[in-house]
């Protein structure tokens, strides 16, 4: 049997790139179109894009996925395995920078246990006097996140992003129309991914990515370009896990007077004290309270 990496799943077929010693074999060899063995369906297992697999070749030049190798991670939405870096793209304008949505993405990424890179796009649209991107960069870097400012139009920051993606399987996520495809085209000229114009009336872009596929970079990295999201829910996350997804809460939560403190109103809450002392950003705390309330309401509903 041969070892490979599933780079695309479409209409019941899995497209597998050959691997040697865990690395993609260099060259222009096309992915092998494979079907999965029936035993996977019987066991309720589905191969995912990003899976390392063992496969065999059939007489017609296609293949069969015989075995799934152990996964280091698995995401439900988008359905993908072995991602180790999440790149969250948010634009300064068109659409406007949405820190509430950014924090919601970060909660999901923290819960999934992935590394994250915040990528602020469309710097070329910022006014000369507008320092909001630098302010956002400072806020999130102080928390411990990696932040890069980019402009695909001007080539700003694209080389830095590409270097960060080397030898990783990364997922690109963010609001529709923030320039995911444009950034990938800037990183890898020749990809010619479809991009979309922004609807001024709606303030959001059309979805341009329609299936799950890994895009191979020339530095050993792969990128999963996913459809833009306008909403995320918290169905996979328990309300008691929420505060652990705000990484700046951790050192203070450990010192709270009550075990299982919700950090909303309890006496002796050190997270509230850190917020009142200006150590925890008001916006981050307000988003935490909003997410907590949303999760409680959904729990009652379900």
Beta strands, then each sheet from edge to edge (+ up, - down):
strand 1: 2-10
strand 2: 13-20
strand 3: 23-24
strand 4: 32-36
strand 5: 52-57
strand 6: 63-68
strand 7: 74-75
strand 8: 80-81
strand 9: 85-91
strand 10: 115-121
strand 11: 146-149
strand 12: 169-174
strand 13: 198-199
strand 14: 204-205
strand 15: 214-216
strand 16: 222-225
sheet 1: 3+ 2- 1+ 5- 6+ 4+
sheet 2: 7+ 8-
sheet 3: 11+ 10+ 9+ 12+ 16+ 15-
sheet 4: 13+ 14-
end
